[in-house]
Every structure is written in structure tokens, then in C-alpha cells.
Amino acid sequence: MENPRQYLKYLTIEDILFVAEDHVGDYQLLNENQLHYLIDAVKAKFGETELYPTLFQKASIYAHHIITGHIFLDGNKRVGMHCALLFLLSNDCSLPPDINDSIIDLGLKIADGTITDINVIADRIQSWVL
């Protein structure tokens, strides 16, 4: 049986920069190395074991690393949360239309360090999926 994980649609650097342009406008990239690291981190393995095996853990990596890595001069919370959502939508998840307050709340809590655990972030994100 084939591994369904190999068919996940991961975000590219271009996807992330498109989200930044869409949500910030004329964005300024501050940490290009962190952006390249993120592309690999979401797929990270130790041997054959994925470090972030669930779809929701992977989405949380996008959010957490963009927000806390200060990849952009401005808009890291917006870009991070929207990249997490784009990843979910790209992988056939459905989201309710009324989660804006939840998205903002989680982005703020990641940014201020209230929530740092990837699994806690993943659980919050998973609770949004229909």
C-alpha cells in the first residue's frame, strides 16, 4: 500500500511569497534563510520517521515558523496563519466561514509566546476543520 503522505501538497517559497503579497502588499523579506529552512522543516524526518506526521502538525509548522521566525518585516502573523490555512485547503480540508476570530487569536498567542507547543497549535487548527 502506498503512503498517502507522499501525495501531500506542500507550500513552495513562491506560494508563501504570494500569500505575503496578497496579505501585506509590498512585503519586505527579512530572513530568507528562515524561509528556506521552513520549506524543509515541514517535511523533516529522523530516519524514516516524520517529525510532524499529521496534516495539522505540518500546518502548525508553517504558522509557527513564519510568525516566530520573523521572515517578513511586517505581517508575519497574517502570513503565517494564512499559509497554514492554504496548506490545509490545498490538501482538501474544509474550513468554516466563521473562524476569523479563532485565526487571529491563535496568531496572537503564537506571536506573544502564550502558545509555543506545535501539538497545541495543531490541535487548535484541527478543531477548525469540518
Helices and strands as residue ranges (DSSP letters): G 4-7, H 13-24, H 32-41, E 45-46, E 49-50, H 55-69, H 76-90, H 100-111, H 118-126
